[in-house]
Amino acid sequence: MALVSVGVLWALIIFMIYIVIQPIASCEHDILLPNGQVTESSSWFLGDSIKFECNRGFSLQGKSWHLGNGNMKKRYCATGCNDIETRANGTIFTATDGLKAKIECDKEFVLSGNSVTYCNGTKWIIKLGTCQLANSAGDHSCDFEREDMCGWRASKAIPQPWKRISAAADFRKEKCLQQDHTFQSDVEGHFIRLQSQVHASRTYHFISPIYPRNLTVGHSLWFQFQLFMFGTEVRNLTISVKPSSMAVEDMWNSFRNICTKLIVSGDQGPNWKSQSIAIDEMESDFQVVFTVVDPSSLHGDIGIDDVKFIKSETNEPHF
């Protein structure tokens, strides 16, 4: 009996080790600092400890230390530049030492793109954005470059996991999703990411602006979006269409089955993928809603980018 008990115990230990060492579907990125050095260390008490230092003649833009895991702002090593190209409908402010430049848009205009750039002695590293008219409906598409997110908004919640992410400013070492779909660059582009948080245990909606009913009249209408959904514990993403007069909470609690157009479940791979939903002719103006329930996983990413409508004469899906 003792031998059997010992055998069972060892089998249990081996099984637990197997479970622990199973690879997690996540990424580990190198932290790069051109014209500088990055020193990383780790401890059980503080977690990750990262030190940033610039080469002689360069000045560090950002804090010299980062402690712990999670979100981190990118750092840059800068040295002086001369003039920077001007922008219409906005003003560019350049630091006296020529290390940094920032753009501010005129009243009634909104920034599309990056607000800050740094000089590496040869060129400005990050392309500054442009100033566009506020409240400009256009074709109802959105690449989330505009600071107003084209009227998209997250439902009120604390904590709030839906975040607009800048490829030039935001970095998460252990996450795969670092670049947007539009530019796929380390210094340009924005996208929407659902930030997985331990205490984010509620229902979280990301809601479109109000679209006019006439978009759905006289043809087939498709809503297309780029989706990044990767990780061992990534949650379901529900895409719904509701009348603009209906509160999002009522949609979810009472009319979910009627309004739901698509549910994407689980790991979809470490790349952006195109998805689309058909929108029937609506009786009133309408909104599109992305919903995630209990996004408390530490090992998953959900990203949304490049949303747009496609008018079609057929009922075939558009990808």
Helices and strands as residue ranges (DSSP letters): H 2-21, E 36-43, E 47-54, E 59-61, E 65-67, E 72-73, E 76-78, E 90-94, E 100-105, E 109-112, E 116-118, E 130-133, G 149-151, E 153-154, E 162-166, E 170-171, E 190-194, E 203-207, G 213-216, E 220-230, E 237-243, H 248-254, H 256-259, E 260-264, E 273-279, E 286-293, E 301-312
